Amino acid sequence: MAGAEIVISNATGDRVDAVRTDADGRFTIPLPAGDYTFTPQPVDGLMGTPSPQSAVAGASSVTLNFAYDTGIR
């Protein structure tokens, strides 16, 4: 999903950043080592919003997959 906003919060729940997905539905954001929650935001025209996911940032990259419901069956 291109243009979806993902809000990033730290372990105490404070918002530390946000990122938008690119044309391929991907995003990259450098973060200091730590525990984070990635919360997808609603997208106009789509049904539902994916659940937040937690990840630990460190020296290697982390892959998260969020699936938005397009409503197309």
C-alpha positions, -999 to +999 in steps of 0.1 A: +000+000+000+017+031-012+015+062+010+004+044+042+016+061+074+033+040+101+037+056+135+067+044+156+066+045+194+093+036+219+090+011+248+073+038+270+047+045+243+061+079+232+059+087+195+094+089+182+088+091+144+065+083+115+071+071+080+051+067+048+054+037+026+069+041-009+053+032-043+061-005-036+045-004-001+079-005+017+095+017+042+130+021+058+138+041+088+170+041+109+163+038+146+186+036+176+187+001+192+156-005+214+121-018+215+095-002+192+059-005+183+049+002+146+013+013+143-003+015+109-027+044+104-061+042+086-060+048+048-089+065+031-109+041+009-097+010+026-115-012+051-099-017+085-064-010+097-037-037+104-028-043+140+003-028+155+035-048+156+065-048+180+101-051+170+135-047+184+158-024+164+195-031+165+224-038+142+204-057+116+172-049+097+138-060+107+110-070+083+074-062+092+043-071+071+011-051+073-019-062+053-045-035+045-080-048+034-089-034+000-124-048+002-119-065-032-130-101-031 
